Amino acid sequence: MSNPHPHDPLHGLTLATILERLVEHYGWEQLAEQIPLNCFKNEPSSKSSLKFLRKTQWARDKVEALYIATYAA
């Protein structure tokens, strides 16, 4: 059986997993430098960041793009 999404590096990943891996890799401070969002700058937490990213598609797109650039390059 072949992979139905062979060119999608985000296939099978939840937003929570993507954010967790980026925070582990960059830390909140450097993540806020890469993507300047208040949810990463002011008292950052996974819960508040996920809530914002789930509601704000343009911000989620930036997070996903950074994940691809970091891990799929």
C-alpha positions in Angstrom: 0.0 0.0 0.0 1.4 3.4 -1.0 1.4 6.6 1.1 -1.6 8.6 0.1 0.2 11.9 0.8 3.8 11.3 -0.3 4.6 15.0 -0.7 2.9 16.4 2.4 5.5 16.7 5.2 2.7 17.7 7.6 0.5 14.6 6.9 -0.3 12.9 10.2 1.0 15.6 12.4 -1.3 17.6 14.7 -0.8 21.3 15.3 0.1 20.4 18.9 2.9 18.2 17.8 4.2 20.8 15.3 4.2 23.5 18.0 5.8 21.1 20.6 8.7 20.2 18.2 9.3 23.9 17.3 9.4 24.9 20.9 11.8 22.1 21.7 14.0 23.1 18.7 13.9 26.9 19.1 12.5 27.7 22.5 9.8 30.3 23.0 12.1 33.3 22.7 13.7 32.3 19.4 10.3 31.1 18.1 8.9 34.6 18.8 11.9 36.1 16.8 11.1 33.7 13.9 7.4 34.4 14.0 6.6 37.6 15.9 3.2 36.6 17.5 2.1 37.9 20.9 1.2 34.3 21.9 4.9 33.5 21.6 6.2 36.7 23.2 4.0 37.4 26.2 3.8 34.6 28.8 3.8 31.9 26.1 2.2 28.5 26.7 1.2 25.7 24.5 -2.5 26.0 25.4 -2.8 29.7 24.6 -0.7 29.4 21.5 -2.8 26.5 20.2 -6.0 28.3 20.9 -4.8 31.3 18.9 -3.3 29.2 16.0 -6.5 27.2 15.6 -8.5 30.4 15.2 -6.0 32.3 13.0 -5.2 30.6 9.7 -2.5 33.0 8.6 -0.6 32.5 11.8 -1.0 28.7 11.5 0.3 28.9 8.0 3.5 30.6 9.2 4.0 28.0 12.0 3.6 25.2 9.5 6.0 26.9 7.0 8.6 27.2 9.7 8.2 23.6 10.7 8.6 22.5 7.0 11.7 24.7 6.7 13.2 23.3 9.9 12.5 19.6 9.6 11.7 18.8 6.0 14.5 20.7 4.3 
